[in-house]
Amino acid sequence: MTAHSLWERFQNYYLRYEDLGFSIDISRMRFADDFFPSMQGKAEKAFADMKALEAGAIANPDENRMVGHYWLRAPELAPTAELRSEIETTKKDVLDFAAAVHAGSITAPGGKRFTEVLVVGIGGSALGPQFISDALGTTGDKMAIHFLDNTDPDGFDRTFDTLNDKLAATLVVVISKSGGTKETRNGMVETAAAFAARGLDFSKHAVAVTGPGSELDNVAVTGGWLKRFPMWDWVGGRTSVMSAVGLVPMALQGLDVDGFLAGAAAMDVKTRSTEVSQNAAMLLALMWFYAGNGRGQKDMVLLPYKDRLVLFSKYLQQLVMESLGKELDLDGNVVNQGIAVYGNKGSTDQHAYVQQLRDGVNNFFVTFVEVRKSRDGESMAVEPGASSGDYLQGFLRGTRTALYEGGRDSITISIPEVNAFQIGVLIALYERAVGFYASLVNINAYHQPGVEAGKKAASAVLTLQGKVRAALTAAPLTVAQIATAVGADPEAVYHVLNHLAANNRNIKHAGGKSLAEEQFSVVA
Amino acid sequence: MTAHSLWERFQNYYLRYEDLGFSIDISRMRFADDFFPSMQGKAEKAFADMKALEAGAIANPDENRMVGHYWLRAPELAPTAELRSEIETTKKDVLDFAAAVHAGSITAPGGKRFTEVLVVGIGGSALGPQFISDALGTTGDKMAIHFLDNTDPDGFDRTFDTLNDKLAATLVVVISKSGGTKETRNGMVETAAAFAARGLDFSKHAVAVTGPGSELDNVAVTGGWLKRFPMWDWVGGRTSVMSAVGLVPMALQGLDVDGFLAGAAAMDVKTRSTEVSQNAAMLLALMWFYAGNGRGQKDMVLLPYKDRLVLFSKYLQQLVMESLGKELDLDGNVVNQGIAVYGNKGSTDQHAYVQQLRDGVNNFFVTFVEVRKSRDGESMAVEPGASSGDYLQGFLRGTRTALYEGGRDSITISIPEVNAFQIGVLIALYERAVGFYASLVNINAYHQPGVEAGKKAASAVLTLQGKVRAALTAAPLTVAQIATAVGADPEAVYHVLNHLAANNRNIKHAGGKSLAEEQFSVVA
């Protein structure tokens, strides 16, 4: 296209919400003029699905659940007065609790002020708090925040080493919707042990965010923990950042909870429009559909040009891929849907993989995120007439142009600055785009059956480990002998044996010329 | 396949280097028995190319350069005595400098000990040091390390806020091979200003790592900086972590430089074998070729099950994508090669996008990285008979099995523990695999023409910004009027105007019903 017709196209496909300072530009996606008319029917279906979802329909049929994350920032829309009240009460409770901690009316035993927050959670119970705390944190935060988001023993030790003397001033927030997630349980158990090793009473430092009546909830009740906040079955982990899951860490850190919710609510209002051209979330979903032919044939590369947004792609990786990566459609057909998401930040990534984006395999589309404000206060000139922020902008625009000229498509989203309100805006935009896209391709965006399968497979490995350990003797045995003894696949047995030998001083591994000759034994 | 034949296949395609504690398992990639024979010719060509490269051939023909990163850990292999001496002298110089800083014989003005390192660099001058410092750092490090790796003004401010009072005890290491990278130049200029604002003499805190005679080198000489270390044109940025680029930060942090180089050297020795089945780097390259049909049709997902390896995928994203993402092959044909790389860590990612890997679009292969040792010291039981590390292992093995059963391929790499030696092992493995793969698909892995194009496009935006600013008047003008005045594309002008209005209090933006009616002006 000529520059002139690109300017025309830009004006046609540039949507602004002036009151939010938000814009989205889809002009550099090469869809044809008939694309939007051809998608009108599907878009209308998606609008209708979303309307039903927001009104309390069972939008997650496999789990027979409502999907209510939009109510978290607009409780008046909840389908019952009870739900509305639960949302409002919980939010007030979170803010009151954080205020009491900050004021020193809730303290560690002995009256020691809490200065640190340790969040123990994984996936939907960690990625939201991590993104928010990194995007909005400053050296002036009310409390410093730390995370345990895995079951890596060395990772636990590293965090305990960092906290060290500050453990006595640490408030631990254990987050698990189901209350039975093993990584989180392990992190909790090891944290409690670390407290005990220093003569501290863990339960007087501990807060639970979990489903009422869950395994974790019972632990918290029995142990007399400081506080419990509820999770609800109508909020999925990956959309839980505006429930207590996200708000407790955010409030403790001293960030703007009300602004965050208001930003999301404001974007929700805009994206309830059923006029496609005015609905940023629908434009986004349609662009994903266009880019990948509704089959995820192109990866989504996220390039926010702002250090504070570096975790946005990790957050969206979960939101998009866990929601859209599904084997079956709603009619039971095998469809293997999904969109791969990756990215870090610009212009940093231009010095890494953007070489491939420009010249290499064209299996992606880029989403640029522009933040209009460079910094608080004035900028110095790093050379005559140019600031560091001018360069950042130059790299964004230059890269968008270079990619387009090389036949690579991109979307550009702009926000005025990084603050709690705008983070709410971005999250709400993507939550709804994901919901719309799921309707466009006819899948359930709100369950995660594959995650359960992985957990079961892991559980089988642990059961096998117990059997293998019991089958070991002082006399060395081969892998085949042990596999026969426990009635299991020799390869699985071999991996268990290697793991045991590497981590237990009393289990010995003797090499052989081949795997078949290797032997394992127990030393008394 | 049955469990029995999988055990056979595992034994056939499981390669161990017992002296390194390293293994690679390619048995869960579904190549047919004739795959290796069919690739033998290409593999031999790749071995020959690599041999020539290591002997000092011009392996980067576009830039007419040798490719010498393998000499950095085996200086005796450098093609001339001069190069050998330069490598050895530089390493000694790095270690001596760090020792002097640690001993307090090199200090900040007034004798203040340096306790912090601030690395200013981007891409190849940041990702290596970031990966290493995160993988190997402990609370017992000799110095704490910080990074400026972008041209984001807010990102600069945030780091300066964090350093704050410690700026007086901060040693700044500015790293730029060419010495002209704008992000790094901007970071350096703003850092110098931050020092000046606190009455500190930046030059007495500054160290340069750059090509002798570069723009940065001249600044360092003129300014009388503390120290300069060389970069060489025969080391590419993305393979520079074993030159002064990586070694200076590593040595200052107090990490094991000799172990790191020894690990890489040891893997190099193994992967110089021209027997395909015994060469882990060639097996890796062939698996990439198999997975993506030699055209990058599958994404490479990296899943290290260890918190300390979370940045490995970011490091490999650059190494693999910048090396392999090329438009032309060595004969000038348009091939648009590359392999997309993403990933974070397990089992964390199992609670995020692994849902899509298992059930969704099958456009990837996974590389699991297993670390056999769970932690220093003994583990507690988190439930009867199981530790946190047993769970981590269970999730890795369970996920590998679940993916395989769902028709998804994977490679598993195992190392005994995360230490400097093993990080050297991993980096050397991937460096050589990338080199081999480039030969298999006949491309130059050692240049980055697309990066240059992005820089040029950005420079054009900055030039335009100067013109647009000069064209603004006290009388409001439309975008079209300004575009005509400066003779430029109205869309590009519009973006520049928006950026200027957002960051300069004296530039006004008046909205209109349409973009065509908007007006911009300068306030005196």
Boltz contact constraints between the chains, C-beta under 6 A:
constraints:
  - contact:
      token1: [A, 3]
      token2: [B, 489]
      max_distance: 6.0
  - contact:
      token1: [A, 7]
      token2: [B, 490]
      max_distance: 6.0
  - contact:
      token1: [A, 7]
      token2: [B, 491]
      max_distance: 6.0
  - contact:
      token1: [A, 10]
      token2: [B, 491]
      max_distance: 6.0
  - contact:
      token1: [A, 11]
      token2: [B, 515]
      max_distance: 6.0
  - contact:
      token1: [A, 122]
      token2: [B, 348]
      max_distance: 6.0
  - contact:
      token1: [A, 122]
      token2: [B, 351]
      max_distance: 6.0
  - contact:
      token1: [A, 123]
      token2: [B, 351]
      max_distance: 6.0
  - contact:
      token1: [A, 123]
      token2: [B, 352]
      max_distance: 6.0
  - contact:
      token1: [A, 139]
      token2: [B, 161]
      max_distance: 6.0
  - contact:
      token1: [A, 149]
      token2: [B, 348]
      max_distance: 6.0
  - contact:
      token1: [A, 150]
      token2: [B, 307]
      max_distance: 6.0
  - contact:
      token1: [A, 150]
      token2: [B, 348]
      max_distance: 6.0
  - contact:
      token1: [A, 151]
      token2: [B, 388]
      max_distance: 6.0
  - contact:
      token1: [A, 151]
      token2: [B, 391]
      max_distance: 6.0
  - contact:
      token1: [A, 151]
      token2: [B, 392]
      max_distance: 6.0
  - contact:
      token1: [A, 152]
      token2: [B, 306]
      max_distance: 6.0
  - contact:
      token1: [A, 152]
      token2: [B, 307]
      max_distance: 6.0
  - contact:
      token1: [A, 152]
      token2: [B, 392]
      max_distance: 6.0
  - contact:
      token1: [A, 153]
      token2: [B, 374]
      max_distance: 6.0
  - contact:
      token1: [A, 153]
      token2: [B, 375]
      max_distance: 6.0
  - contact:
      token1: [A, 153]
      token2: [B, 379]
      max_distance: 6.0
  - contact:
      token1: [A, 153]
      token2: [B, 388]
      max_distance: 6.0
  - contact:
      token1: [A, 153]
      token2: [B, 389]
      max_distance: 6.0
  - contact:
      token1: [A, 154]
      token2: [B, 375]
      max_distance: 6.0
  - contact:
      token1: [A, 155]
      token2: [B, 307]
      max_distance: 6.0
  - contact:
      token1: [A, 157]
      token2: [B, 375]
      max_distance: 6.0
  - contact:
      token1: [A, 161]
      token2: [B, 139]
      max_distance: 6.0
  - contact:
      token1: [A, 182]
      token2: [B, 391]
      max_distance: 6.0
  - contact:
      token1: [A, 186]
      token2: [B, 382]
      max_distance: 6.0
  - contact:
      token1: [A, 186]
      token2: [B, 388]
      max_distance: 6.0
  - contact:
      token1: [A, 186]
      token2: [B, 391]
      max_distance: 6.0
  - contact:
      token1: [A, 189]
      token2: [B, 382]
      max_distance: 6.0
  - contact:
      token1: [A, 193]
      token2: [B, 380]
      max_distance: 6.0
  - contact:
      token1: [A, 296]
      token2: [B, 361]
      max_distance: 6.0
  - contact:
      token1: [A, 299]
      token2: [B, 340]
      max_distance: 6.0
  - contact:
      token1: [A, 306]
      token2: [B, 152]
      max_distance: 6.0
  - contact:
      token1: [A, 307]
      token2: [B, 150]
      max_distance: 6.0
  - contact:
      token1: [A, 307]
      token2: [B, 152]
      max_distance: 6.0
  - contact:
      token1: [A, 307]
      token2: [B, 155]
      max_distance: 6.0
  - contact:
      token1: [A, 317]
      token2: [B, 352]
      max_distance: 6.0
  - contact:
      token1: [A, 317]
      token2: [B, 353]
      max_distance: 6.0
  - contact:
      token1: [A, 318]
      token2: [B, 352]
      max_distance: 6.0
  - contact:
      token1: [A, 321]
      token2: [B, 353]
      max_distance: 6.0
  - contact:
      token1: [A, 321]
      token2: [B, 356]
      max_distance: 6.0
  - contact:
      token1: [A, 322]
      token2: [B, 355]
      max_distance: 6.0
  - contact:
      token1: [A, 325]
      token2: [B, 355]
      max_distance: 6.0
  - contact:
      token1: [A, 325]
      token2: [B, 356]
      max_distance: 6.0
  - contact:
      token1: [A, 325]
      token2: [B, 359]
      max_distance: 6.0
  - contact:
      token1: [A, 325]
      token2: [B, 360]
      max_distance: 6.0
  - contact:
      token1: [A, 326]
      token2: [B, 359]
      max_distance: 6.0
  - contact:
      token1: [A, 327]
      token2: [B, 359]
      max_distance: 6.0
  - contact:
      token1: [A, 336]
      token2: [B, 360]
      max_distance: 6.0
  - contact:
      token1: [A, 336]
      token2: [B, 361]
      max_distance: 6.0
  - contact:
      token1: [A, 337]
      token2: [B, 360]
      max_distance: 6.0
  - contact:
      token1: [A, 338]
      token2: [B, 356]
      max_distance: 6.0
  - contact:
      token1: [A, 338]
      token2: [B, 360]
      max_distance: 6.0
  - contact:
      token1: [A, 338]
      token2: [B, 361]
      max_distance: 6.0
  - contact:
      token1: [A, 340]
      token2: [B, 299]
      max_distance: 6.0
  - contact:
      token1: [A, 342]
      token2: [B, 342]
      max_distance: 6.0
  - contact:
      token1: [A, 348]
      token2: [B, 122]
      max_distance: 6.0
  - contact:
      token1: [A, 348]
      token2: [B, 149]
      max_distance: 6.0
  - contact:
      token1: [A, 348]
      token2: [B, 150]
      max_distance: 6.0
  - contact:
      token1: [A, 350]
      token2: [B, 454]
      max_distance: 6.0
  - contact:
      token1: [A, 351]
      token2: [B, 122]
      max_distance: 6.0
  - contact:
      token1: [A, 351]
      token2: [B, 123]
      max_distance: 6.0
  - contact:
      token1: [A, 352]
      token2: [B, 123]
      max_distance: 6.0
  - contact:
      token1: [A, 352]
      token2: [B, 317]
      max_distance: 6.0
  - contact:
      token1: [A, 352]
      token2: [B, 318]
      max_distance: 6.0
  - contact:
      token1: [A, 353]
      token2: [B, 317]
      max_distance: 6.0
  - contact:
      token1: [A, 353]
      token2: [B, 321]
      max_distance: 6.0
  - contact:
      token1: [A, 355]
      token2: [B, 322]
      max_distance: 6.0
  - contact:
      token1: [A, 355]
      token2: [B, 325]
      max_distance: 6.0
  - contact:
      token1: [A, 355]
      token2: [B, 448]
      max_distance: 6.0
  - contact:
      token1: [A, 355]
      token2: [B, 450]
      max_distance: 6.0
  - contact:
      token1: [A, 355]
      token2: [B, 451]
      max_distance: 6.0
  - contact:
      token1: [A, 356]
      token2: [B, 321]
      max_distance: 6.0
  - contact:
      token1: [A, 356]
      token2: [B, 325]
      max_distance: 6.0
  - contact:
      token1: [A, 356]
      token2: [B, 338]
      max_distance: 6.0
  - contact:
      token1: [A, 358]
      token2: [B, 450]
      max_distance: 6.0
  - contact:
      token1: [A, 359]
      token2: [B, 325]
      max_distance: 6.0
  - contact:
      token1: [A, 359]
      token2: [B, 326]
      max_distance: 6.0
  - contact:
      token1: [A, 359]
      token2: [B, 327]
      max_distance: 6.0
  - contact:
      token1: [A, 359]
      token2: [B, 450]
      max_distance: 6.0
  - contact:
      token1: [A, 360]
      token2: [B, 325]
      max_distance: 6.0
  - contact:
      token1: [A, 360]
      token2: [B, 336]
      max_distance: 6.0
  - contact:
      token1: [A, 360]
      token2: [B, 337]
      max_distance: 6.0
  - contact:
      token1: [A, 360]
      token2: [B, 338]
      max_distance: 6.0
  - contact:
      token1: [A, 361]
      token2: [B, 296]
      max_distance: 6.0
  - contact:
      token1: [A, 361]
      token2: [B, 336]
      max_distance: 6.0
  - contact:
      token1: [A, 361]
      token2: [B, 338]
      max_distance: 6.0
  - contact:
      token1: [A, 372]
      token2: [B, 502]
      max_distance: 6.0
  - contact:
      token1: [A, 373]
      token2: [B, 502]
      max_distance: 6.0
  - contact:
      token1: [A, 374]
      token2: [B, 153]
      max_distance: 6.0
  - contact:
      token1: [A, 374]
      token2: [B, 503]
      max_distance: 6.0
  - contact:
      token1: [A, 375]
      token2: [B, 153]
      max_distance: 6.0
  - contact:
      token1: [A, 375]
      token2: [B, 154]
      max_distance: 6.0
  - contact:
      token1: [A, 375]
      token2: [B, 157]
      max_distance: 6.0
  - contact:
      token1: [A, 379]
      token2: [B, 153]
      max_distance: 6.0
  - contact:
      token1: [A, 380]
      token2: [B, 193]
      max_distance: 6.0
  - contact:
      token1: [A, 382]
      token2: [B, 186]
      max_distance: 6.0
  - contact:
      token1: [A, 382]
      token2: [B, 189]
      max_distance: 6.0
  - contact:
      token1: [A, 385]
      token2: [B, 466]
      max_distance: 6.0
  - contact:
      token1: [A, 386]
      token2: [B, 462]
      max_distance: 6.0
  - contact:
      token1: [A, 388]
      token2: [B, 151]
      max_distance: 6.0
  - contact:
      token1: [A, 388]
      token2: [B, 153]
      max_distance: 6.0
  - contact:
      token1: [A, 388]
      token2: [B, 186]
      max_distance: 6.0
  - contact:
      token1: [A, 389]
      token2: [B, 153]
      max_distance: 6.0
  - contact:
      token1: [A, 391]
      token2: [B, 151]
      max_distance: 6.0
  - contact:
      token1: [A, 391]
      token2: [B, 182]
      max_distance: 6.0
  - contact:
      token1: [A, 391]
      token2: [B, 186]
      max_distance: 6.0
  - contact:
      token1: [A, 392]
      token2: [B, 151]
      max_distance: 6.0
  - contact:
      token1: [A, 392]
      token2: [B, 152]
      max_distance: 6.0
  - contact:
      token1: [A, 393]
      token2: [B, 499]
      max_distance: 6.0
  - contact:
      token1: [A, 394]
      token2: [B, 458]
      max_distance: 6.0
  - contact:
      token1: [A, 394]
      token2: [B, 461]
      max_distance: 6.0
  - contact:
      token1: [A, 394]
      token2: [B, 462]
      max_distance: 6.0
  - contact:
      token1: [A, 395]
      token2: [B, 458]
      max_distance: 6.0
  - contact:
      token1: [A, 397]
      token2: [B, 461]
      max_distance: 6.0
  - contact:
      token1: [A, 397]
      token2: [B, 495]
      max_distance: 6.0
  - contact:
      token1: [A, 398]
      token2: [B, 454]
      max_distance: 6.0
  - contact:
      token1: [A, 398]
      token2: [B, 457]
      max_distance: 6.0
  - contact:
      token1: [A, 398]
      token2: [B, 458]
      max_distance: 6.0
  - contact:
      token1: [A, 398]
      token2: [B, 461]
      max_distance: 6.0
  - contact:
      token1: [A, 399]
      token2: [B, 454]
      max_distance: 6.0
  - contact:
      token1: [A, 401]
      token2: [B, 457]
      max_distance: 6.0
  - contact:
      token1: [A, 402]
      token2: [B, 453]
      max_distance: 6.0
  - contact:
      token1: [A, 402]
      token2: [B, 454]
      max_distance: 6.0
  - contact:
      token1: [A, 402]
      token2: [B, 457]
      max_distance: 6.0
  - contact:
      token1: [A, 448]
      token2: [B, 355]
      max_distance: 6.0
  - contact:
      token1: [A, 450]
      token2: [B, 355]
      max_distance: 6.0
  - contact:
      token1: [A, 450]
      token2: [B, 358]
      max_distance: 6.0
  - contact:
      token1: [A, 450]
      token2: [B, 359]
      max_distance: 6.0
  - contact:
      token1: [A, 451]
      token2: [B, 355]
      max_distance: 6.0
  - contact:
      token1: [A, 453]
      token2: [B, 402]
      max_distance: 6.0
  - contact:
      token1: [A, 454]
      token2: [B, 350]
      max_distance: 6.0
  - contact:
      token1: [A, 454]
      token2: [B, 398]
      max_distance: 6.0
  - contact:
      token1: [A, 454]
      token2: [B, 399]
      max_distance: 6.0
  - contact:
      token1: [A, 454]
      token2: [B, 402]
      max_distance: 6.0
  - contact:
      token1: [A, 457]
      token2: [B, 398]
      max_distance: 6.0
  - contact:
      token1: [A, 457]
      token2: [B, 401]
      max_distance: 6.0
  - contact:
      token1: [A, 457]
      token2: [B, 402]
      max_distance: 6.0
  - contact:
      token1: [A, 458]
      token2: [B, 394]
      max_distance: 6.0
  - contact:
      token1: [A, 458]
      token2: [B, 395]
      max_distance: 6.0
  - contact:
      token1: [A, 458]
      token2: [B, 398]
      max_distance: 6.0
  - contact:
      token1: [A, 461]
      token2: [B, 394]
      max_distance: 6.0
  - contact:
      token1: [A, 461]
      token2: [B, 397]
      max_distance: 6.0
  - contact:
      token1: [A, 461]
      token2: [B, 398]
      max_distance: 6.0
  - contact:
      token1: [A, 462]
      token2: [B, 386]
      max_distance: 6.0
  - contact:
      token1: [A, 462]
      token2: [B, 394]
      max_distance: 6.0
  - contact:
      token1: [A, 466]
      token2: [B, 385]
      max_distance: 6.0
  - contact:
      token1: [A, 489]
      token2: [B, 3]
      max_distance: 6.0
  - contact:
      token1: [A, 490]
      token2: [B, 7]
      max_distance: 6.0
  - contact:
      token1: [A, 491]
      token2: [B, 6]
      max_distance: 6.0
  - contact:
      token1: [A, 491]
      token2: [B, 7]
      max_distance: 6.0
  - contact:
      token1: [A, 491]
      token2: [B, 10]
      max_distance: 6.0
  - contact:
      token1: [A, 495]
      token2: [B, 397]
      max_distance: 6.0
  - contact:
      token1: [A, 499]
      token2: [B, 393]
      max_distance: 6.0
  - contact:
      token1: [A, 502]
      token2: [B, 372]
      max_distance: 6.0
  - contact:
      token1: [A, 502]
      token2: [B, 373]
      max_distance: 6.0
  - contact:
      token1: [A, 503]
      token2: [B, 374]
      max_distance: 6.0
  - contact:
      token1: [A, 515]
      token2: [B, 11]
      max_distance: 6.0
